[in-house]
């Protein structure tokens, strides 16, 4: 087959440029006309990572919901505290939650989100064990009250490191890695987990506490320790993020190379060089690995 002659200068060179690179108006229109991906709640609920994030949220609020029904009256009966004093002791948890929101947000810039979430769940488990130790024995002295306060503080630490910046960051990474166009759907599922925790906590946790204090504290601690293993699955999101950052760096280098070639004079051999460089730059961009294949 005979090759068509190559036009090196003049207005036809721009047409050859466009035909070779596929960068004309029609190509741009084809990209713009690509339909947006539609994701239903059914698709999201079939994603195990989405469910894991929602359960992590729900477990934390399960503890808060059950303790809100137990702690104030328990503090009054066991330690003889007044209503105001018992409420002040209980407020250790929300104050700790508020302060550790800032701590988790600061550390999330230096540490993986999933590590911070696991730390928060371990803190919650530790807090539940401290509160269990405070119930052992018949004596209710200053040491038992101190253990109760430490336990409430640790639960607040868990809230700050799970439902705060780390879990929200995981939700954002998950939307990016899976290609979910609407992060609001993921937030809705996460908030549903929170509300379920607040509903089930008083209805299930408080009756379990009435049956056996040890079963309540030890059982919830065991659940949190086991669930820490499930949250290790979020580590794969960091691998996806690294692939995306590498692809973005290659795209920036390709764009910079194309810009330098575009600055060359539009005549002679330079036109051929510009066309070739554009093709190389675009092939590097198009052949980037798909991060979603890692999940």
NORSULBEL-V86220 format. One record per pair of residues at least 24 apart in sequence whose ideal C-beta (glycine too) atoms are under 8 Angstrom apart, sorted by the first residue. I is the first residue (numbers start at 1). J is the second residue. If there is no record, write none. Layout:
[[I;J] [I;J]]
This chain:
[[6;272] [8;267] [8;268] [8;269] [8;271] [8;272] [9;266] [9;267] [9;268] [9;271] [13;266] [13;267] [13;271] [14;266] [16;271] [16;275] [17;271] [17;274] [17;275] [17;278] [20;275] [20;278] [20;279] [21;275] [21;278] [21;279] [21;282] [22;282] [23;278] [36;181] [37;179] [37;181] [38;181] [39;180] [39;181] [39;182] [39;185] [41;185] [41;188] [41;189] [44;180] [44;185] [44;186] [44;189] [45;189] [47;178] [48;233] [49;174] [49;178] [49;233] [49;234] [49;237] [49;295] [50;174] [50;186] [50;189] [52;230] [52;231] [52;233] [52;234] [53;167] [53;170] [53;171] [53;174] [53;186] [53;189] [53;190] [53;193] [53;234] [54;189] [54;190] [54;192] [54;193] [55;193] [55;227] [55;230] [56;117] [56;121] [56;162] [56;167] [56;193] [56;227] [56;231] [57;162] [57;163] [57;167] [57;190] [57;191] [57;193] [57;194] [57;197] [58;193] [58;194] [58;196] [58;197] [58;200] [59;121] [59;197] [59;223] [59;224] [59;227] [60;120] [60;124] [60;158] [60;159] [60;162] [60;163] [60;197] [61;163] [61;193] [61;194] [61;195] [61;196] [61;197] [61;198] [61;201] [62;197] [62;198] [62;200] [62;201] [62;205] [62;220] [63;124] [63;128] [63;155] [63;158] [63;197] [63;201] [63;205] [63;220] [64;93] [64;155] [64;159] [64;197] [64;198] [64;201] [65;197] [65;198] [65;199] [65;200] [65;201] [65;202] [65;205] [66;201] [66;202] [66;204] [66;205] [66;206] [66;209] [66;216] [67;93] [67;152] [67;155] [67;201] [67;205] [68;201] [68;202] [69;201] [69;202] [69;205] [69;206] [70;205] [70;206] [70;209] [71;152] [75;148] [78;135] [78;140] [78;144] [79;140] [79;144] [79;145] [79;148] [80;140] [89;145] [89;148] [89;149] [89;152] [90;152] [92;149] [92;152] [92;153] [92;156] [93;152] [93;153] [93;155] [93;156] [93;159] [94;156] [95;156] [96;152] [96;153] [96;154] [96;155] [96;156] [96;157] [96;159] [96;160] [97;156] [97;157] [97;159] [97;160] [97;164] [98;156] [98;160] [99;156] [99;160] [100;156] [100;157] [100;159] [100;160] [100;161] [100;164] [101;160] [101;164] [101;165] [103;160] [103;161] [104;160] [104;161] [104;164] [104;165] [104;166] [105;164] [105;165] [108;165] [108;166] [108;169] [112;235] [112;238] [113;165] [113;166] [113;167] [113;169] [113;170] [113;173] [113;234] [113;237] [114;166] [114;170] [114;231] [114;232] [114;234] [114;235] [114;237] [114;238] [116;161] [116;165] [116;166] [117;161] [117;162] [117;166] [117;167] [117;170] [117;231] [117;234] [118;228] [118;231] [118;232] [119;161] [120;157] [120;158] [120;159] [120;160] [120;161] [120;162] [120;166] [121;158] [121;162] [121;224] [121;225] [121;227] [121;228] [121;231] [122;158] [122;224] [122;225] [122;228] [123;154] [123;155] [123;157] [123;158] [123;161] [124;154] [124;155] [124;157] [124;158] [124;159] [124;162] [124;224] [125;158] [125;220] [125;221] [125;224] [125;225] [126;151] [126;154] [127;151] [127;152] [127;153] [127;154] [127;155] [127;157] [127;158] [128;155] [128;217] [128;220] [128;221] [128;224] [129;217] [129;221] [130;154] [131;217] [132;213] [132;214] [132;217] [132;218] [132;221] [135;213] [135;214] [135;217] [163;194] [170;234] [170;237] [173;237] [173;240] [173;241] [174;237] [176;240] [176;241] [176;244] [177;237] [177;240] [177;241] [177;291] [177;292] [177;294] [177;295] [178;292] [178;295] [179;292] [236;294] [236;295] [237;295] [239;294] [240;291] [240;292] [240;294] [240;295] [241;291] [243;289] [243;291] [243;294] [244;291] [247;288] [247;289] [247;291] [250;284] [250;285] [250;288] [251;285] [251;288] [253;284] [254;280] [254;281] [254;282] [254;284] [254;285] [255;281] [257;281]]
